């Protein structure tokens, strides 16, 4: 009986909105040539690298393209450093990842987490 009660309690906590990830931010950005190279001029080859560089360009270096939107979340260097983890734990279609790395594409990034902590991003490409 105790184990049944404990299982029910754990299930209710896991499904509770207080612990569920929620949309905590989003932005749209045009991935241009500047976003495809890091600060050392090396060509980036992974989607998370390009997304991180785009946000560093926007927030740290003041480099943006037409269509780039501001976001509060990736204004933090610490949050930008977590981009790889967030992409790996989120979703991005294979064709979208390839398009993003090629550049010259508009992306929409939805940031999910709890409070101010991001857990994953969902990335889509297109208008």
C-alpha positions in Angstrom: 0.0 0.0 0.0 2.8 2.4 0.9 4.6 1.7 -2.5 1.3 2.4 -4.4 0.9 5.7 -2.5 4.5 6.7 -3.2 4.2 5.8 -6.9 1.0 7.9 -7.1 2.7 10.8 -5.3 5.8 10.7 -7.5 3.6 10.6 -10.7 1.6 13.6 -9.5 4.8 15.6 -8.8 6.3 14.6 -12.2 3.1 15.9 -14.0 2.8 19.0 -11.9 2.9 22.3 -13.9 5.3 23.6 -11.3 8.1 21.2 -12.4 7.2 20.9 -16.1 9.2 22.8 -18.7 7.5 25.8 -20.1 8.2 28.3 -22.8 10.4 31.0 -21.2 11.5 32.9 -24.3 11.7 32.9 -28.1 13.3 34.8 -30.8 13.8 34.9 -34.6 17.1 35.5 -36.2 18.6 35.6 -39.7 21.7 33.5 -39.9 24.1 35.4 -42.0 27.8 35.1 -43.0 29.0 36.6 -39.7 27.2 33.9 -37.8 29.0 31.1 -39.6 32.4 31.9 -38.3 33.7 32.1 -34.7 35.8 35.0 -33.3 39.0 33.3 -34.6 37.6 33.2 -38.2 37.1 29.4 -38.1 34.1 28.1 -40.0 31.4 26.6 -37.6 30.1 23.2 -38.5 27.4 22.4 -35.9 24.0 24.0 -35.5 24.5 24.8 -31.9 27.8 26.6 -32.7 26.1 28.8 -35.3 23.2 29.6 -32.9 25.6 30.4 -30.1 27.7 32.6 -32.4 24.5 34.4 -33.7 23.5 35.2 -30.1 27.1 36.3 -29.1 27.2 38.5 -32.2 23.9 40.1 -31.3 24.4 40.5 -27.6 28.2 40.9 -27.2 29.5 42.3 -30.4 26.5 44.3 -31.7 26.5 42.4 -35.0 23.0 41.7 -36.4 21.2 41.2 -39.6 17.8 42.4 -40.7 15.2 40.3 -38.9 17.2 39.5 -35.8 15.2 39.8 -32.7 16.4 40.5 -29.1 16.0 37.9 -26.4 16.6 38.3 -22.7 17.8 34.7 -22.1 20.8 34.6 -24.4 22.0 38.0 -23.3 23.8 36.0 -20.6 27.1 34.5 -21.6 26.4 31.6 -19.3 23.2 30.8 -21.1 24.9 31.0 -24.5 27.5 28.6 -23.2 24.7 26.1 -22.6 23.5 26.2 -26.2 25.0 22.8 -27.1 23.2 21.1 -24.3 20.0 22.9 -25.0 20.0 21.9 -28.7 21.0 18.3 -28.0 18.0 18.0 -25.6 15.6 19.9 -27.8 14.5 19.5 -31.3 15.8 20.5 -34.7 14.9 18.6 -37.9 17.9 17.2 -39.9 17.1 19.4 -42.9 16.8 22.5 -40.6 20.2 21.7 -39.0 21.8 21.5 -42.5 20.1 24.7 -43.6 21.2 26.5 -40.5 24.9 25.5 -40.9 24.8 26.7 -44.6 23.4 30.1 -43.5 21.2 32.6 -45.3 18.2 31.3 -43.5 15.7 32.6 -40.9 15.4 30.6 -37.7 12.9 30.6 -34.8 14.2 29.5 -31.5 11.9 28.6 -28.6 13.5 28.3 -25.2 12.0 25.9 -22.7 12.8 25.6 -19.0 11.8 26.5 -15.5 12.1 30.0 -14.1 15.3 31.5 -15.5 16.9 28.1 -16.2 16.8 26.8 -19.8 16.6 23.1 -20.4 16.2 22.8 -24.2 15.4 24.7 -27.4 13.2 23.9 -30.3 14.6 25.3 -33.6 12.8 25.7 -36.9 13.9 27.3 -40.1 11.9 29.3 -42.7 10.0 32.5 -43.0 
